[in-house]
């Protein structure tokens, strides 16, 4: 049985791209924003977050730049690229279609025996 905090395989990229569509932010802030906007339901460990961000950077969907954080520390800030925005739109549409279909199946009324 899956736990509520488990992410459906393949959704982490979509979630990270969507969070970065809000504006540039460093990795820790990305994880915190995901947790915040999901009402503490979704969280991602550092061991999953940073490899995923690196993968998105390698794909050209985000860029990274070292800057000083609001606490005065050097941090890598991630930004969505134009290519990433296009990929996000495509994947968000796919997710909407898939999640809508799953919702329809889950809401099926059972026959009474």
PyMOL commands that set and color helices and strands:
alter all, ss='L'
color gray80, all
select helices_A, chain A and resi 11-20+27-37+46-59+82-106
alter helices_A, ss='H'
color red, helices_A
select strands_A, chain A and resi 25-26+62-68+74-80
alter strands_A, ss='S'
color yellow, strands_A
deselect
rebuild
show_as cartoon
